[in-house]
Amino acid sequence: MENVLPRYKRPLTSIDDPTNKVEYWDVAIDAFDEKDFKKSIIAVINYMNPKLLEDKNIDGDVEIVQMQGSAEIHVKITEKQFSVKAPFLKITDQTNKIALLRKVAEVNFSPLSLAQIQLEKDELWFEYEMPIELSQPHKVYDIIRNVCVYADDYDDMFIAKYKASFYKEPEYTPLSTSEKEEVWQQITTVFEDYKNYTQFFKDKRWDDFQWDNLAISMLKISNMPYVHGKLRSDLIEYIGNLFNADIDFNFRVDKCVNFMKKLTEKPQEEIMKNVYHAEQFISLRWRSSAQIITDRLKHNLERVQQYEKEESNFNLSYYLQFNLLKLIYDYNLEDHYKKAIEDVLEEVAGLSPTDAAPKLSKVFHALQSGSINNKKESKGFFSKLFS
């Protein structure tokens, strides 16, 4: 096999993928400091997804009901209270109730922090309520994100494991025929490259690079905004484990190898049932800003500089590939950041590490230094880097 970088094709745009409007964050902070708590909360919501309050009267009480994938999120803002609720699951005669409620109690300790899952008759609800004067913007953002992420993640998982049922049948928008064909081609390309590079690293006896191969492959699929359901939940679990340095390295790799083996052997129909457009209250990725990205990449700077000094293009090109993909996975990036990353990943696909590493490195340093911080200047940014 020729020593070139794996293929990359940026995902299609999802019809309901919210983008942060960063200008609202300062409004939220300033309003809270001025004790205009309702204005602060509304600014946080506009920061997360400005479509949610379009054409809404915000003079009195504000109520929002919006789907987050298969979960229905309820937010209410009054002059005195802020609350978030999400009907989660129904318990039926077929449900393994004891096992389900034991797992719910575990989830209420961790990963949930403030919001909790409550049992109301035979229904499970995520709930949190607080006085409006305690609604600090970071807290509001984290509570809403917490409920959105885990309500959407755990319903599919708990239905499969404990035979609960949806509180409300989810409403999805299927991909068009042409979109399905393109997405399936993208997924099979990832599978083919994963298998080919697995064999390549095995033949070279470069066993440690199997971690890179796994990370790059799983991140590519998970970064497709139309991947939902059990497939998305599984990818989140295995990606989390793969990047968890507290778990033994070989154990992490072995578990993910087994997962990818099963995934690549699944029939098209089973995989594609998890692929569709879904409404969202908030992006499941963390909020971002130029400073947040700069601070994040500081942790990678020393390793990048080391590989550059050693002219270790192979190590550098793989290290930067998975780190740039992880930025998209972790953060709701502004369009000019995301475009710079996707442009360079497409550009280096199929290139040798010697040719690819300098291109990846230039984009990394531009992101890390914060020089990609003006949307108006971002047009043609990638071409300017290499002109």
C-alpha positions in Angstrom: 0.0 0.0 0.0 1.3 3.5 -0.9 2.2 5.6 2.1 -0.3 8.4 1.7 -2.9 10.0 4.1 -6.4 8.6 4.3 -9.2 10.1 2.1 -11.4 12.9 3.5 -14.7 14.3 2.2 -16.4 17.0 4.3 -19.9 16.0 5.5 -23.0 17.3 4.0 -24.6 20.2 5.8 -27.4 19.2 8.2 -30.6 21.1 7.8 -31.0 21.8 11.5 -27.4 22.0 12.9 -27.3 25.1 15.1 -24.3 27.5 14.9 -23.2 29.6 17.9 -23.7 33.3 17.5 -20.7 34.4 19.6 -21.7 38.1 19.8 -24.6 37.1 22.2 -22.2 35.7 24.8 -20.9 39.1 25.9 -24.5 40.4 25.9 -25.4 37.6 28.3 -22.5 38.2 30.6 -23.0 42.0 30.7 -26.8 41.6 31.3 -26.2 39.2 34.2 -23.6 41.6 35.8 -26.3 44.4 35.5 -28.8 42.1 37.2 -31.0 42.0 34.1 -31.4 38.2 34.5 -34.1 37.6 32.0 -32.2 39.4 29.3 -29.1 37.4 30.1 -30.9 34.1 29.7 -32.4 35.1 26.4 -29.0 36.1 25.2 -27.6 32.7 26.1 -30.4 31.0 24.1 -29.7 33.3 21.2 -26.1 32.4 21.5 -26.9 28.7 21.3 -29.5 28.9 18.6 -31.1 32.2 17.5 -33.8 30.4 15.6 -35.5 29.4 18.8 -36.8 32.8 19.6 -37.5 34.0 16.1 -41.0 35.6 16.0 -41.5 35.0 19.7 -42.8 37.7 22.1 -40.2 37.9 24.9 -41.9 40.7 26.9 -43.8 38.3 29.2 -43.1 34.7 30.2 -41.1 32.9 27.5 -41.7 29.2 26.8 -39.7 27.1 24.2 -40.5 23.6 23.2 -38.0 22.2 20.7 -36.9 18.7 19.8 -33.3 17.7 20.4 -33.1 14.6 18.2 -35.6 12.2 19.8 -35.9 14.3 23.0 -38.4 17.1 23.5 -36.8 20.0 25.4 -39.0 22.5 27.4 -37.5 25.8 28.6 -39.5 28.3 30.6 -38.4 31.8 31.7 -40.5 33.9 34.0 -39.6 37.1 36.0 -38.8 34.8 38.9 -37.8 31.3 37.6 -35.8 29.5 35.0 -36.6 25.9 34.3 -35.6 23.1 31.9 -37.6 19.9 31.5 -37.5 17.0 29.0 -39.9 14.1 29.0 -37.6 11.1 28.6 -39.1 7.6 28.5 -42.1 5.6 29.4 -42.0 2.5 31.5 -44.2 -0.3 30.1 -45.1 -3.8 31.2 -42.1 -5.1 29.2 -39.6 -2.7 30.8 -36.9 -4.2 33.1 -37.9 -1.6 35.7 -35.5 -2.4 38.5 -32.4 -2.4 36.2 -33.6 0.8 34.5 -34.2 2.7 37.7 -30.8 1.5 39.1 -29.1 2.9 36.0 -31.1 6.2 36.3 -29.9 6.6 39.9 -26.3 6.1 38.7 -26.7 8.6 35.9 -28.1 11.2 38.4 -24.8 11.0 40.2 -22.7 11.1 37.1 -22.6 12.4 34.3 -25.6 14.6 35.3 -24.6 17.5 37.5 -27.5 19.9 38.3 -30.4 18.5 36.3 -31.8 15.1 37.5 -34.1 12.4 36.0 -37.3 12.2 38.0 -39.9 9.4 38.0 -43.5 10.7 37.6 -45.9 7.8 37.6 -44.6 5.7 34.7 -42.7 8.5 33.0 -39.1 9.6 33.4 -38.4 13.4 33.0 -35.2 15.4 33.1 -35.8 18.4 35.3 -34.1 21.5 36.8 -35.5 24.7 38.1 -33.8 27.7 39.8 -34.5 31.3 40.8 -33.7 33.7 37.9 -31.1 35.6 39.9 -29.0 32.4 40.0 -29.0 32.0 36.3 -25.4 32.8 35.5 -24.8 32.4 31.7 -22.3 29.5 32.1 -24.7 27.7 34.4 -27.6 28.2 32.1 -25.6 27.0 29.1 -24.3 23.9 30.9 -27.8 22.9 32.3 -29.4 23.1 28.9 -26.6 21.3 27.2 -26.5 18.6 29.9 -30.2 17.9 29.5 -30.1 18.0 25.6 -27.1 15.7 25.4 -28.2 13.0 27.8 -31.9 13.1 27.0 -31.0 12.4 23.4 -28.2 10.0 24.1 -29.8 7.8 26.7 -33.2 7.2 25.3 -32.0 5.0 22.5 -29.7 3.2 24.8 -32.2 2.6 27.5 -34.9 1.5 25.1 -32.4 -1.1 23.7 -31.1 -2.3 27.1 -34.2 -2.1 29.3 -37.1 -2.2 26.9 -38.5 1.2 27.8 -40.4 3.1 25.2 -40.1 6.6 23.8 -42.2 9.3 25.6 -43.0 10.6 22.2 -42.2 9.1 18.8 -39.4 11.1 17.4 -39.9 13.1 14.2 -37.1 12.9 11.7 -36.5 14.2 8.2 -35.1 11.5 6.0 -32.2 12.2 3.7 -33.0 12.5 0.0 -32.1 9.7 -2.3 -29.0 11.5 -3.5 -28.0 12.4 0.0 -28.3 8.8 1.1 -26.1 7.7 -1.7 -23.4 10.3 -1.0 -23.4 9.6 2.8 -23.2 5.9 2.3 -20.2 6.5 0.0 -18.6 8.6 2.6 -19.1 6.0 5.3 -17.9 3.1 3.1 -14.8 5.2 2.2 -14.0 5.5 5.9 -14.5 1.8 6.4 -12.3 0.9 3.4 -9.5 3.2 4.6 -9.8 1.9 8.1 -9.3 -1.7 7.0 -6.5 -0.8 4.5 -4.5 1.3 7.1 -5.1 -1.4 9.8 -3.3 -3.9 7.5 -0.7 -1.3 6.5 0.3 -0.6 10.1 0.2 -4.3 10.9 2.6 -5.1 8.0 4.9 -2.3 9.1 4.6 -3.4 12.7 3.7 0.1 13.7 1.2 -1.1 16.3 0.8 2.2 18.1 -0.5 3.9 15.0 -3.6 1.7 15.2 -4.8 4.2 17.8 -4.5 7.0 15.3 -6.3 5.0 12.7 -9.1 4.3 15.1 -9.4 7.9 16.2 -9.4 9.3 12.7 -12.0 6.8 11.4 -14.4 7.1 14.3 -14.2 10.9 14.4 -14.9 11.2 10.7 -18.2 9.2 11.1 -19.2 10.9 14.4 -18.6 14.4 12.8 -21.3 13.7 10.3 -24.2 15.8 11.7 -26.8 13.4 10.4 -25.5 10.4 12.3 -27.9 9.8 15.2 -29.5 7.1 17.3 -27.6 4.1 18.7 -24.8 4.6 16.2 -24.0 8.1 17.5 -24.3 7.0 21.2 -21.9 4.1 20.5 -19.4 6.4 18.8 -19.5 8.8 21.7 -18.8 6.0 24.1 -15.9 4.5 22.2 -14.3 7.8 21.3 -14.5 8.9 24.9 -12.8 5.7 26.0 -10.2 5.9 23.3 -9.1 9.4 24.5 -9.3 8.5 28.2 -5.7 8.2 29.3 -6.8 6.8 32.6 -7.7 3.5 30.8 -4.9 1.1 29.8 -3.7 1.9 26.2 -3.9 -1.6 24.9 -7.3 -2.1 26.5 -8.7 1.0 24.8 -7.3 0.0 21.4 -8.6 -3.6 21.7 -12.1 -2.5 22.6 -12.3 0.0 19.8 -10.9 -2.5 17.3 -13.7 -4.9 18.2 -16.2 -2.1 17.9 -15.0 -1.1 14.4 -14.9 -4.8 13.3 -18.5 -5.2 14.2 -19.5 -1.8 12.7 -17.8 -2.4 9.3 -19.5 -5.8 9.0 -23.0 -4.4 9.6 -25.3 -4.3 6.5 -26.0 -1.0 5.0 -29.7 -1.0 6.1 -28.7 -1.4 9.8 -26.2 1.5 9.7 -28.4 3.9 7.6 -31.4 3.6 9.9 -29.3 5.8 12.2 -28.7 8.4 9.5 -31.2 11.2 9.1 -31.8 14.9 9.7 -33.1 15.8 13.2 -34.2 19.0 14.9 -31.8 20.3 17.5 -32.2 22.8 20.4 -28.4 23.2 20.8 -25.3 21.8 19.1 -24.1 18.9 21.1 -20.6 20.3 20.7 -19.1 22.6 23.3 -19.3 26.4 22.8 -16.1 27.9 21.2 -14.4 31.2 20.7 -11.0 32.3 19.4 -9.6 32.2 22.9 -11.0 28.8 23.7 -9.5 27.3 20.6 -6.1 29.0 21.2 -6.1 27.7 24.8 -7.0 24.2 23.7 -4.3 24.0 21.1 -1.6 25.2 23.5 -1.7 21.6 24.9 -0.7 20.3 21.5 1.9 23.0 20.6 4.9 21.4 22.3 4.3 18.0 20.5 3.8 19.7 17.2 7.0 21.7 17.5 8.9 18.6 18.5 7.8 16.7 15.4 8.6 19.8 13.3 12.1 20.1 14.7 12.7 16.4 14.1 11.2 16.6 10.6 9.0 13.6 11.6 6.4 14.2 8.9 4.7 10.9 9.4 4.1 11.4 13.1 3.1 15.1 12.6 0.6 14.4 9.8 -1.3 11.8 11.8 -1.1 13.7 15.0 -2.6 16.8 13.4 -5.2 14.9 11.5 -6.9 13.5 14.6 -6.4 16.7 16.6 -8.1 18.8 13.9 -10.9 16.3 13.6 -11.3 16.3 17.4 -11.7 20.1 17.4 -14.7 19.6 15.1 -16.0 16.8 17.3 -15.6 18.8 20.6 -16.5 22.3 19.6 -19.3 24.1 17.8 -16.8 26.0 15.7 -17.6 29.2 13.8 -17.8 28.6 10.1 -14.4 30.1 9.2 -12.6 27.8 11.7 -14.4 24.7 10.5 -13.8 25.6 6.8 -10.1 26.1 7.4 -9.9 22.6 9.0 -12.0 20.9 6.4 -10.2 22.6 3.5 -6.8 21.3 4.6 -8.1 17.8 5.4 -9.4 17.6 1.9 -6.3 19.1 0.5 -3.9 16.6 2.1 -6.0 13.5 1.5 -3.9 11.2 -0.7 -0.7 13.1 -0.2 2.5 11.7 1.2 3.2 12.7 4.8 6.1 14.8 3.5 3.8 16.9 1.4 0.9 16.8 3.9 2.6 17.7 7.1 3.6 21.3 6.3 0.0 22.1 5.1 -1.5 20.7 8.2 1.0 22.4 10.4 0.3 25.9 8.9 -3.4 25.6 9.6 -2.7 24.3 13.1 -0.4 27.3 13.9 -3.0 29.7 12.4 -5.7 28.3 14.6 -3.4 28.2 17.7 -2.3 31.8 17.2 -5.8 33.1 16.7 -5.0 34.5 13.2 -8.2 33.0 11.8 -10.4 35.3 13.8 -12.2 37.5 11.2 -15.0 36.0 9.1 -14.6 38.7 6.5 -10.9 37.8 6.1 -11.5 34.1 6.1 -12.6 33.9 2.5 -9.7 32.5 0.6 -7.8 31.9 3.8 -6.6 28.5 2.9 -5.3 29.5 -0.5 -3.5 32.5 1.0 -1.7 30.2 3.4 0.0 28.4 0.5 0.4 31.2 -2.0 
